[in-house]
Amino acid sequence: MATTTEFGKPNMTNLPKDLGTRIFRTILSTPAPDWDKMEQEADELERQMLIEREKHRKMFTGR
């Protein structure tokens, strides 16, 4: 018979006050992500992957 381990959902109210404060300060001081830059990097990587795929296709099919 298999046993399962159940974990309770973390609760911020059970943390020591100083730890909760530090967590909130860390969250609030984290800079927002630059979505435009990440999208440009993703597009560039996709373009490079397609170029590599085409190189391999030509190499193995002779076309």
C-alpha positions in Angstrom: 0.0 0.0 0.0 1.4 3.4 -1.0 1.6 6.2 1.4 1.2 9.8 0.5 2.6 12.8 2.2 0.4 15.8 2.5 1.9 19.3 2.9 -0.1 22.2 4.2 -0.4 25.4 2.2 2.1 28.0 3.5 0.5 30.8 5.5 2.2 34.2 5.7 0.6 35.0 9.1 2.5 32.1 10.7 5.9 33.6 9.8 7.9 35.7 12.3 7.2 39.4 11.7 10.7 40.3 10.6 10.8 37.4 8.0 7.4 38.4 6.6 8.6 42.0 6.3 11.8 41.0 4.6 9.8 38.9 2.1 7.5 41.7 1.2 10.4 44.2 0.9 12.1 41.7 -1.5 9.0 41.3 -3.6 8.3 45.1 -3.8 11.9 46.0 -4.6 12.2 43.4 -7.4 12.2 45.3 -10.8 9.5 44.6 -13.2 10.5 42.4 -16.1 11.3 44.0 -19.5 8.8 42.1 -21.6 9.8 43.8 -24.9 13.5 42.8 -24.4 12.5 39.2 -23.6 10.2 39.0 -26.6 13.0 40.3 -28.9 15.5 37.7 -27.4 12.9 34.9 -27.9 12.4 36.0 -31.6 16.1 36.0 -32.2 16.5 32.6 -30.7 13.6 31.2 -32.7 15.2 32.7 -35.9 18.5 31.0 -35.1 16.9 27.7 -34.4 15.1 27.8 -37.7 18.4 28.5 -39.5 20.0 25.5 -37.8 17.1 23.3 -38.6 17.3 24.3 -42.3 21.1 23.6 -42.3 20.5 20.1 -40.9 17.7 19.4 -43.3 19.9 20.4 -46.3 22.8 18.3 -44.9 20.7 15.1 -44.5 18.4 15.4 -47.5 20.9 16.9 -50.0 18.4 19.6 -51.0 
